Amino acid sequence: MRRIVYVLGFAVALATPAAAQQARTFTPSHLQAAREYLDAVHVQQLAAAGVEVSLEQQIRANPAMEPYRAAMKEWARELFASAEAKTAFAELYAEAFTEADLRALTTFFRTPLGQRVAEIQPKLAERGAEVGRKLAEAHQADLIARLERVKPAP
C-alpha cells in the first residue's frame, strides 16, 4: 500500500508543478499561446507517458501493485485531461517562455517534423527510462562502493 501512495504522490507531483510557483498574472493571449503550444506537443500524452513509465517501474519493483494498474492509468488520464491540469501547464509554460517564444515553438511543432518529434517523445521517454535503469543496474556496484566510502561511522 505504501508503494501505491508513493506512485500516486509522484503522479500528482508531475501534474502540479505550477502550484509551487508564485501567483502571476498572464495576458489572455500569452496563456492562449501556451495552450496552443501544449496542444501542438501533445502534453497530455507526454504526461501520461511519464506516469506510465513510473508506474511500470513501481510494478516491476513491487509486483503486488499489478491489480491497481488500470485504475491508476485511468486516474492519470483523467487528471491530465482536466481543465485544472491544462491551466496549470499553460501557466507553467507561460512562466518559462515569452508569448513570442511560444508562438515560434508552436509554429515548429505544427510542421511535419515537429509533429513527428511530438509523437515520438513519449516512446523516447519510455525507452530512455529503460536505458537509465539498465545503466544504473549495470553500475550498481560502483554506487554501493561510493556510498560505503562516505557512510558515517556508527
C-alpha positions as a Markdown table, in Angstrom:
| # | Residue | x | y | z |
|---|---|---|---|---|
| 1 | Met | 0.0 | 0.0 | 0.0 |
| 2 | Arg | 2.9 | 2.3 | 0.7 |
| 3 | Arg | 4.1 | 1.9 | -2.9 |
| 4 | Ile | 0.7 | 2.9 | -4.2 |
| 5 | Val | 0.7 | 6.1 | -2.1 |
| 6 | Tyr | 4.3 | 6.8 | -3.4 |
| 7 | Val | 3.2 | 6.4 | -7.1 |
| 8 | Leu | 0.1 | 8.5 | -6.6 |
| 9 | Gly | 2.2 | 11.2 | -4.9 |
| 10 | Phe | 4.7 | 11.1 | -7.8 |
| 11 | Ala | 1.9 | 11.4 | -10.3 |
| 12 | Val | 0.4 | 14.3 | -8.5 |
| 13 | Ala | 3.8 | 16.0 | -8.4 |
| 14 | Leu | 4.0 | 15.6 | -12.1 |
| 15 | Ala | 0.6 | 17.1 | -12.6 |
| 16 | Thr | 1.1 | 20.2 | -10.4 |
| 17 | Pro | 4.5 | 21.8 | -11.0 |
| 18 | Ala | 2.9 | 25.3 | -11.4 |
| 19 | Ala | 1.3 | 25.2 | -8.0 |
| 20 | Ala | 4.7 | 25.8 | -6.4 |
| 21 | Gln | 5.2 | 29.0 | -8.3 |
| 22 | Gln | 4.2 | 32.4 | -7.1 |
| 23 | Ala | 0.9 | 33.6 | -8.4 |
| 24 | Arg | 1.5 | 35.6 | -11.6 |
| 25 | Thr | -0.9 | 37.2 | -14.0 |
| 26 | Phe | -0.6 | 36.5 | -17.7 |
| 27 | Thr | -2.3 | 38.2 | -20.6 |
| 28 | Pro | -5.1 | 36.1 | -22.1 |
| 29 | Ser | -3.1 | 35.9 | -25.4 |
| 30 | His | 0.0 | 34.7 | -23.6 |
| 31 | Leu | -2.0 | 31.9 | -21.9 |
| 32 | Gln | -3.6 | 31.1 | -25.2 |
| 33 | Ala | -0.2 | 30.8 | -26.9 |
| 34 | Ala | 0.9 | 28.4 | -24.1 |
| 35 | Arg | -2.3 | 26.3 | -24.6 |
| 36 | Glu | -1.7 | 26.2 | -28.3 |
| 37 | Tyr | 1.9 | 25.1 | -27.8 |
| 38 | Leu | 0.8 | 22.4 | -25.3 |
| 39 | Asp | -1.7 | 21.1 | -27.8 |
| 40 | Ala | 0.9 | 21.0 | -30.6 |
| 41 | Val | 3.3 | 19.0 | -28.5 |
| 42 | His | 0.6 | 16.7 | -27.1 |
| 43 | Val | 1.4 | 17.5 | -23.5 |
| 44 | Gln | -1.4 | 15.2 | -22.2 |
| 45 | Gln | 0.1 | 12.2 | -23.9 |
| 46 | Leu | 3.6 | 13.2 | -22.6 |
| 47 | Ala | 2.4 | 13.5 | -19.0 |
| 48 | Ala | 0.5 | 10.2 | -19.3 |
| 49 | Ala | 3.6 | 8.5 | -20.7 |
| 50 | Gly | 5.6 | 9.8 | -17.7 |
| 51 | Val | 3.1 | 8.4 | -15.3 |
| 52 | Glu | 3.1 | 5.1 | -17.3 |
| 53 | Val | 6.9 | 4.8 | -17.0 |
| 54 | Ser | 6.8 | 5.5 | -13.3 |
| 55 | Leu | 4.0 | 3.0 | -12.8 |
| 56 | Glu | 5.9 | 0.3 | -14.8 |
| 57 | Gln | 9.0 | 0.8 | -12.7 |
| 58 | Gln | 7.0 | 0.6 | -9.5 |
| 59 | Ile | 5.2 | -2.6 | -10.6 |
| 60 | Arg | 8.5 | -4.1 | -11.6 |
| 61 | Ala | 9.8 | -3.3 | -8.1 |
| 62 | Asn | 6.6 | -4.4 | -6.4 |
| 63 | Pro | 4.5 | -6.9 | -8.5 |
| 64 | Ala | 1.8 | -6.8 | -5.8 |
| 65 | Met | 0.8 | -3.4 | -7.3 |
| 66 | Glu | -0.3 | -5.0 | -10.6 |
| 67 | Pro | -4.0 | -5.2 | -9.7 |
| 68 | Tyr | -4.0 | -1.4 | -9.4 |
| 69 | Arg | -2.5 | -0.6 | -12.8 |
| 70 | Ala | -5.7 | 0.1 | -14.7 |
| 71 | Ala | -7.2 | 2.3 | -12.0 |
| 72 | Met | -4.0 | 4.3 | -11.7 |
| 73 | Lys | -3.7 | 4.7 | -15.5 |
| 74 | Glu | -7.4 | 5.8 | -15.8 |
| 75 | Trp | -6.9 | 8.3 | -12.9 |
| 76 | Ala | -3.8 | 9.8 | -14.6 |
| 77 | Arg | -5.5 | 10.1 | -18.0 |
| 78 | Glu | -8.5 | 11.9 | -16.4 |
| 79 | Leu | -6.3 | 14.1 | -14.3 |
| 80 | Phe | -4.1 | 15.3 | -17.2 |
| 81 | Ala | -7.2 | 15.9 | -19.4 |
| 82 | Ser | -8.8 | 18.2 | -16.7 |
| 83 | Ala | -9.2 | 21.9 | -17.1 |
| 84 | Glu | -7.2 | 22.3 | -13.9 |
| 85 | Ala | -4.2 | 20.5 | -15.4 |
| 86 | Lys | -4.4 | 22.3 | -18.7 |
| 87 | Thr | -4.4 | 25.7 | -16.8 |
| 88 | Ala | -1.6 | 24.7 | -14.6 |
| 89 | Phe | 0.6 | 23.6 | -17.5 |
| 90 | Ala | -0.3 | 26.7 | -19.5 |
| 91 | Glu | 0.8 | 28.9 | -16.6 |
| 92 | Leu | 4.0 | 26.8 | -16.2 |
| 93 | Tyr | 4.9 | 27.3 | -19.9 |
| 94 | Ala | 3.8 | 31.0 | -19.9 |
| 95 | Glu | 6.2 | 31.5 | -17.0 |
| 96 | Ala | 9.1 | 29.8 | -18.8 |
| 97 | Phe | 8.6 | 31.3 | -22.3 |
| 98 | Thr | 7.5 | 34.6 | -23.7 |
| 99 | Glu | 4.4 | 34.7 | -25.9 |
| 100 | Ala | 6.6 | 35.2 | -29.0 |
| 101 | Asp | 8.7 | 32.1 | -28.0 |
| 102 | Leu | 5.6 | 30.0 | -27.5 |
| 103 | Arg | 4.2 | 31.1 | -30.9 |
| 104 | Ala | 7.5 | 30.2 | -32.6 |
| 105 | Leu | 7.6 | 26.8 | -30.9 |
| 106 | Thr | 4.0 | 26.1 | -31.8 |
| 107 | Thr | 4.8 | 27.0 | -35.5 |
| 108 | Phe | 7.6 | 24.4 | -35.4 |
| 109 | Phe | 5.6 | 21.7 | -33.7 |
| 110 | Arg | 2.8 | 22.1 | -36.2 |
| 111 | Thr | 5.2 | 21.2 | -39.1 |
| 112 | Pro | 5.5 | 17.5 | -40.1 |
| 113 | Leu | 8.9 | 17.3 | -38.4 |
| 114 | Gly | 7.6 | 19.0 | -35.2 |
| 115 | Gln | 4.6 | 16.6 | -35.1 |
| 116 | Arg | 7.0 | 13.6 | -35.6 |
| 117 | Val | 9.1 | 14.9 | -32.7 |
| 118 | Ala | 6.0 | 15.4 | -30.5 |
| 119 | Glu | 4.6 | 11.9 | -31.4 |
| 120 | Ile | 7.8 | 10.0 | -30.6 |
| 121 | Gln | 8.6 | 11.9 | -27.4 |
| 122 | Pro | 6.5 | 9.5 | -25.1 |
| 123 | Lys | 8.2 | 6.4 | -26.6 |
| 124 | Leu | 11.6 | 8.1 | -26.3 |
| 125 | Ala | 10.9 | 8.9 | -22.7 |
| 126 | Glu | 9.9 | 5.3 | -22.0 |
| 127 | Arg | 12.9 | 3.9 | -23.8 |
| 128 | Gly | 15.2 | 6.5 | -22.1 |
| 129 | Ala | 14.0 | 5.4 | -18.7 |
| 130 | Glu | 14.8 | 1.8 | -19.6 |
| 131 | Val | 18.3 | 2.8 | -20.8 |
| 132 | Gly | 18.8 | 4.7 | -17.5 |
| 133 | Arg | 17.5 | 1.7 | -15.5 |
| 134 | Lys | 19.8 | -0.7 | -17.3 |
| 135 | Leu | 22.8 | 1.6 | -16.8 |
| 136 | Ala | 22.0 | 2.0 | -13.1 |
| 137 | Glu | 21.7 | -1.7 | -12.7 |
| 138 | Ala | 25.0 | -2.4 | -14.5 |
| 139 | His | 26.9 | 0.1 | -12.4 |
| 140 | Gln | 25.1 | -0.5 | -9.1 |
| 141 | Ala | 28.3 | -2.0 | -7.5 |
| 142 | Asp | 30.1 | 1.3 | -8.2 |
| 143 | Leu | 27.4 | 3.3 | -6.5 |
| 144 | Ile | 27.4 | 0.9 | -3.5 |
| 145 | Ala | 31.2 | 1.3 | -3.2 |
| 146 | Arg | 30.9 | 5.1 | -3.3 |
| 147 | Leu | 28.2 | 5.1 | -0.7 |
| 148 | Glu | 30.2 | 2.8 | 1.6 |
| 149 | Arg | 33.2 | 5.3 | 1.4 |
| 150 | Val | 31.1 | 8.2 | 2.6 |
| 151 | Lys | 29.0 | 6.2 | 5.1 |
| 152 | Pro | 29.2 | 7.8 | 8.6 |
| 153 | Ala | 30.8 | 5.6 | 11.2 |
| 154 | Pro | 28.4 | 4.3 | 13.8 |
